[in-house]
Amino acid sequence: MPTKTVSVGSAVGLHARPAALIAEKAGSLGSTVTIGVPGGQPVDSSSALLIMTLGAKKGDSVEVSGDDEGAVDAIAAMVEEDLDA
């Protein structure tokens, strides 16, 4: 299973707007991608509410995993962006 570890780029962390944008993209990929903090339980990236429960702040490391490497890369790239700008 492809996995990437990336740093959260949004100033507000994985909160409302960034989580919603990531969830929207993840829902359109046709492949399940999860996001998790190291040592924690990963959550489905197509759910903004579940993403927000991670409590990931700017600069925190998160692991993005899934069966499709392209989908993992797409979500990982979004996590690294400042989506609240």
C-alpha positions in Angstrom: 0.0 0.0 0.0 1.6 3.3 -1.1 2.1 5.7 1.9 3.6 9.2 2.0 4.5 11.2 5.1 3.9 14.9 4.6 3.7 18.1 6.6 0.5 20.0 7.0 0.8 23.3 5.0 -2.4 25.2 5.9 -2.0 27.9 8.5 -5.1 26.6 10.3 -4.1 23.0 10.1 -6.5 20.4 8.8 -9.5 22.4 9.9 -12.8 23.3 8.2 -11.8 24.8 4.8 -8.8 22.6 4.1 -10.5 19.5 5.3 -13.5 20.2 3.1 -11.3 20.8 0.0 -9.4 17.6 0.7 -12.5 15.6 1.2 -14.1 16.9 -2.0 -11.0 15.9 -4.0 -10.8 12.5 -2.3 -14.4 11.7 -3.0 -13.8 12.3 -6.7 -10.8 10.0 -7.0 -12.7 6.7 -7.0 -10.1 5.2 -4.6 -10.0 5.1 -0.8 -7.3 7.2 0.7 -6.7 7.6 4.4 -5.0 10.3 6.5 -3.6 9.7 9.9 -1.2 11.1 12.5 1.7 8.9 13.4 0.6 6.4 16.1 -3.1 7.2 15.6 -5.9 5.6 13.8 -6.1 6.7 10.1 -9.4 8.2 8.8 -11.1 8.3 5.4 -10.0 11.4 3.6 -13.3 11.7 1.8 -14.9 12.9 5.2 -14.1 16.5 6.2 -15.4 15.8 9.7 -13.1 12.8 10.2 -10.1 14.8 8.9 -10.8 17.5 11.4 -10.9 14.9 14.3 -7.2 14.3 13.7 -6.4 17.7 15.2 -3.4 18.1 12.8 -1.9 21.6 13.0 0.4 23.5 10.5 3.8 21.7 10.3 2.5 18.4 11.9 3.4 15.2 10.0 0.6 13.1 8.7 0.6 9.8 6.7 -1.4 9.5 3.6 -2.1 6.0 2.4 -4.2 4.1 -0.2 -4.3 1.5 -2.9 -3.7 3.9 -5.8 -0.4 5.7 -5.8 -1.8 8.6 -8.0 -4.6 9.2 -5.5 -2.2 9.1 -2.6 0.0 11.6 -4.3 -2.9 13.9 -5.1 -4.1 14.0 -1.5 -0.6 14.3 -0.1 0.0 17.3 -2.3 -3.2 19.0 -1.1 -2.2 18.4 2.6 1.1 20.1 1.9 -0.6 23.2 0.4 -1.9 26.2 2.3 -5.5 25.6 1.4 -6.8 28.4 3.6 -5.0 31.1 1.7 
